[in-house]
Amino acid sequence: MTHPDFQISWLRTFIAVVDTGSLSAAAPLIYRSQSAVSMHIKKLENLVGSELLSRGPHHLEVTPKGLELLTYARRILDLQNEAHDALFKKQLSGLIRIGVPDDYALYLSPILRHFSSRHTGVEIELTCEQSTSLIPRIHNNELDIALVSQDKKGQGQLLFQEPLLWVGAEKYEIWRKKPLPIAVYEAGSMAQIETISALKQCHKSYRIVYKSSGLSGQLAAVESGLAIAALTRCSIPSELKILQNLPTEYSLPELQSMKVAVLRSKRSQKSTVVDVMHQQIVQTLQTELE
């Protein structure tokens, strides 16, 4: 008895959708249109005879049958990539040192997974720090690539703009307090500068009750009802309230979006392996989020 074949392209599409959480985000990663991605998933589901993905509150979720297929799909793709590299091209090797703030890490994660599966001879060192720490490390050649909030025009290659939004824990209604208690990132960070500037421009009284260099500290302060904070949209968990359309007495100033850019060190300019990673980041994020 013959069995229908699992097309490599369908499996690659399925893995990309699972890793990124959406059809639109997966498309540039595998150089396909969104309609082609959707078609590949439908063909796989018809072949398996079961739904592989379901719509979740924030992204596509994998069904039990999808999880079963995912294990085999990764093994098949790993073996296919290994065979291709061995037979047809020189294997990339070397070390890439990458920096990214906590809140932008989710954009980078699927790119790193995809890259690592294709280039097994490459080592990746990932540093998670705020942009204000990463930018000097790029200039000092301590990192090869960094995804950062752009602190001046023309710095690096602009990829997309990430909205900055006020958030609070709904059950505490901390935004009603005067002066307004806020949590901020460390002095000098783009988010902190924008937060303070916006409050001063609208003459909103405030007091800083919490400072932290990391996202986890900001979230802890907000979730505990200690303060409100201005966070990038991608980092806001579903349990926090985005503070829009508040009564006029408690309304908050609109914040400018963060300009997210990719920076590359001078020392890495002649590195082939960094070239490939840089190209993958630019192609994926500019296409997806422009």
C-alpha positions as CSV (number, residue, x, y, z in Angstrom):
1,M,0.0,0.0,0.0
2,T,1.4,3.4,-1.0
3,H,1.1,6.4,1.3
4,P,0.8,10.0,0.2
5,D,4.1,11.9,0.5
6,F,4.8,14.7,2.9
7,Q,6.2,17.5,0.7
8,I,9.3,19.1,2.2
9,S,8.0,22.6,1.4
10,W,4.7,21.9,3.3
11,L,6.6,20.7,6.3
12,R,8.9,23.7,6.2
13,T,5.9,26.0,6.1
14,F,4.2,24.3,9.0
15,I,7.3,24.6,11.2
16,A,7.7,28.3,10.3
17,V,4.0,29.0,11.2
18,V,4.4,27.2,14.5
19,D,7.6,29.0,15.4
20,T,6.3,32.5,14.5
21,G,2.7,32.0,15.6
22,S,1.1,33.3,12.5
23,L,0.8,32.9,8.7
24,S,1.9,36.5,8.0
25,A,5.0,36.2,10.2
26,A,6.0,32.9,8.7
27,A,5.7,34.0,5.0
28,P,9.0,36.1,4.8
29,L,10.9,33.6,6.8
30,I,10.4,31.0,4.1
31,Y,10.2,33.4,1.1
32,R,6.5,32.6,0.4
33,S,3.4,34.7,0.1
34,Q,0.8,34.5,2.9
35,S,-1.6,32.9,0.5
36,A,1.0,30.2,-0.4
37,V,1.6,29.6,3.3
38,S,-2.2,29.1,3.9
39,M,-2.4,26.7,0.9
40,H,0.5,24.6,2.3
41,I,-1.2,24.3,5.7
42,K,-4.5,23.3,4.1
43,K,-2.8,20.6,1.9
44,L,-1.0,19.2,5.0
45,E,-4.3,19.1,6.9
46,N,-6.0,17.4,4.0
47,L,-3.2,14.8,3.9
48,V,-3.3,14.2,7.6
49,G,-7.1,14.3,7.7
50,S,-7.1,16.5,10.8
51,E,-6.8,20.2,11.8
52,L,-3.2,21.0,12.7
53,L,-3.6,24.6,13.9
54,S,-6.3,26.5,15.7
55,R,-6.9,30.1,16.4
56,G,-5.8,31.2,19.9
57,P,-6.3,34.5,21.7
58,H,-3.0,36.0,20.5
59,H,-1.6,33.6,17.9
60,L,-2.2,30.3,16.2
61,E,-2.0,27.3,18.5
62,V,-0.9,23.7,17.6
63,T,-3.6,21.0,17.9
64,P,-2.7,17.6,19.4
65,K,-2.4,16.1,15.9
66,G,-0.3,19.1,14.9
67,L,2.1,18.5,17.8
68,E,2.5,14.8,16.8
69,L,3.3,15.9,13.2
70,L,5.7,18.7,14.4
71,T,8.1,16.2,16.0
72,Y,8.5,14.3,12.8
73,A,8.5,17.4,10.6
74,R,11.5,18.8,12.5
75,R,13.4,15.5,12.2
76,I,12.7,15.3,8.5
77,L,13.8,18.9,7.9
78,D,16.9,18.5,10.0
79,L,18.0,15.5,8.0
80,Q,17.1,17.1,4.7
81,N,19.2,20.2,5.6
82,E,22.1,18.1,6.8
83,A,22.1,16.1,3.5
84,H,21.9,19.3,1.4
85,D,24.7,21.0,3.2
86,A,26.9,17.9,3.0
87,L,26.3,17.4,-0.7
88,F,25.9,20.8,-2.2
89,K,27.4,23.6,-0.3
90,K,30.1,24.6,2.2
91,Q,28.8,24.5,5.7
92,L,28.8,27.8,7.5
93,S,30.7,27.9,10.7
94,G,31.8,30.4,13.3
95,L,30.4,32.5,16.2
96,I,27.8,35.2,16.1
97,R,27.3,37.5,19.1
98,I,23.8,39.0,19.1
99,G,22.2,41.5,21.4
100,V,18.5,42.2,21.9
101,P,16.3,43.8,24.6
102,D,13.9,41.5,26.4
103,D,10.8,43.0,24.7
104,Y,12.2,42.5,21.2
105,A,13.4,39.0,21.8
106,L,10.1,37.5,20.5
107,Y,10.8,38.9,17.1
108,L,14.3,37.4,17.0
109,S,13.4,34.0,18.4
110,P,11.9,32.4,15.2
111,I,14.7,33.8,13.1
112,L,17.3,32.2,15.4
113,R,15.5,28.9,15.4
114,H,15.3,28.8,11.7
115,F,18.9,29.9,11.3
116,S,20.2,27.3,13.8
117,S,18.3,24.5,12.1
118,R,19.9,25.4,8.7
119,H,23.4,26.2,9.9
120,T,24.3,23.6,12.6
121,G,28.0,24.6,12.5
122,V,27.3,28.1,13.7
123,E,27.4,29.0,17.4
124,I,25.2,31.8,18.6
125,E,25.7,33.9,21.8
126,L,22.7,35.9,22.8
127,T,22.8,38.8,25.2
128,C,19.6,40.4,26.5
129,E,20.2,44.0,27.7
130,Q,18.6,47.3,27.2
131,S,19.4,49.2,24.0
132,T,21.4,51.8,25.9
133,S,23.8,49.0,26.9
134,L,23.8,47.2,23.5
135,I,24.6,50.2,21.3
136,P,28.1,50.9,22.9
137,R,28.9,47.2,22.8
138,I,28.3,47.3,19.0
139,H,30.6,50.3,18.7
140,N,33.2,48.5,20.8
141,N,33.0,45.3,18.7
142,E,31.8,43.3,21.7
143,L,28.8,42.2,19.7
144,D,28.3,41.5,16.0
145,I,24.6,42.3,15.6
146,A,22.0,44.0,17.9
147,L,18.3,44.7,17.6
148,V,17.8,48.0,19.4
149,S,15.6,51.1,19.8
150,Q,17.1,53.7,17.6
151,D,18.4,56.6,19.7
152,K,19.3,58.8,16.7
153,K,18.2,59.0,13.1
154,G,20.3,57.1,10.7
155,Q,21.7,54.7,13.3
156,G,21.8,51.2,11.9
157,Q,19.1,49.9,9.5
158,L,15.6,50.8,10.4
159,L,13.3,47.8,10.5
160,F,9.9,48.8,12.0
161,Q,8.2,51.0,14.6
162,E,6.9,49.4,17.8
163,P,4.1,51.3,19.6
164,L,4.7,52.3,23.2
165,L,1.6,52.0,25.3
166,W,0.5,52.8,28.9
167,V,-0.5,49.7,30.9
168,G,-1.8,49.0,34.3
169,A,-3.4,46.2,36.4
170,E,-7.1,46.7,36.0
171,K,-8.1,45.5,39.5
172,Y,-6.0,48.2,41.2
173,E,-6.9,51.2,39.0
174,I,-3.6,52.7,40.0
175,W,-4.0,55.3,37.2
176,R,-6.5,57.2,39.4
177,K,-3.8,58.2,41.9
178,K,-2.3,61.6,42.1
179,P,0.6,62.1,41.6
180,L,0.6,59.2,39.1
181,P,2.9,56.4,40.3
182,I,5.0,55.1,37.4
183,A,7.6,52.4,36.7
184,V,10.4,53.3,34.3
185,Y,13.5,51.8,32.7
186,E,17.0,53.0,33.6
187,A,18.0,56.6,33.0
188,G,18.9,57.3,29.4
189,S,16.7,54.6,27.8
190,M,14.5,55.7,24.9
191,A,11.4,54.4,26.6
192,Q,12.1,56.3,29.8
193,I,12.9,59.6,27.9
194,E,9.7,59.3,26.0
195,T,7.6,58.5,29.0
196,I,8.9,61.4,31.1
197,S,8.8,63.8,28.2
198,A,5.2,63.0,27.4
199,L,4.0,63.5,31.0
200,K,5.8,66.8,31.3
201,Q,4.4,68.1,28.1
202,C,0.8,67.6,29.2
203,H,1.7,68.8,32.8
204,K,0.7,65.5,34.3
205,S,2.0,65.2,37.9
206,Y,3.9,61.9,38.5
207,R,6.4,60.2,40.8
208,I,8.8,57.4,39.9
209,V,8.2,54.6,42.3
210,Y,10.2,51.8,40.5
211,K,13.2,51.7,38.2
212,S,14.4,48.6,36.5
213,S,16.7,47.8,33.6
214,G,14.7,44.7,32.6
215,L,11.2,43.9,31.4
216,S,10.5,41.4,34.2
217,G,10.9,44.2,36.8
218,Q,8.5,46.5,35.0
219,L,5.9,43.8,34.7
220,A,6.2,42.9,38.4
221,A,5.7,46.5,39.4
222,V,2.6,46.9,37.2
223,E,1.0,43.5,38.0
224,S,1.4,44.1,41.8
225,G,-0.4,47.4,41.5
226,L,2.6,49.4,42.5
227,A,2.6,51.6,39.3
228,I,1.6,51.9,35.7
229,A,4.3,51.8,33.0
230,A,4.8,52.5,29.3
231,L,5.7,49.2,27.5
232,T,6.2,48.2,23.9
233,R,3.1,46.5,22.5
234,C,4.9,43.3,21.8
235,S,5.8,42.9,25.5
236,I,2.4,43.5,27.1
237,P,0.8,40.3,28.6
238,S,-2.9,39.8,28.1
239,E,-3.7,40.2,31.8
240,L,-2.6,43.8,31.8
241,K,-5.0,46.6,30.7
242,I,-3.9,49.0,28.0
243,L,-4.9,52.4,29.3
244,Q,-6.9,53.9,26.5
245,N,-10.1,55.8,26.6
246,L,-9.9,56.6,30.3
247,P,-12.1,59.4,31.7
248,T,-10.7,62.8,30.9
249,E,-9.6,63.3,34.5
250,Y,-7.3,60.3,34.2
251,S,-6.3,60.4,30.5
252,L,-2.7,59.8,29.7
253,P,-0.6,61.4,26.9
254,E,-0.1,59.5,23.6
255,L,3.4,58.1,23.3
256,Q,5.7,58.0,20.2
257,S,6.6,54.6,18.8
258,M,10.0,53.2,19.3
259,K,12.0,53.0,16.1
260,V,13.6,49.5,16.0
261,A,16.8,49.1,14.0
262,V,19.5,46.4,13.5
263,L,23.1,47.5,14.2
264,R,26.2,45.7,13.1
265,S,29.8,46.1,14.3
266,K,32.6,47.2,12.1
267,R,34.6,44.1,12.9
268,S,31.9,41.8,11.6
269,Q,31.7,43.5,8.2
270,K,33.9,40.9,6.5
271,S,32.2,37.9,8.2
272,T,30.2,35.7,5.9
273,V,28.3,34.1,8.7
274,V,27.2,37.5,10.1
275,D,26.3,38.5,6.6
276,V,23.8,35.7,6.3
277,M,22.3,36.3,9.8
278,H,22.0,40.1,9.1
279,Q,20.3,39.5,5.8
280,Q,17.9,37.1,7.4
281,I,16.9,39.6,10.1
282,V,16.5,42.4,7.7
283,Q,14.5,40.4,5.1
284,T,12.2,38.9,7.8
285,L,11.5,41.9,10.0
286,Q,11.3,44.6,7.3
287,T,8.9,42.5,5.2
288,E,6.7,41.5,8.1
289,L,6.5,44.8,10.0
290,E,7.1,47.6,7.6
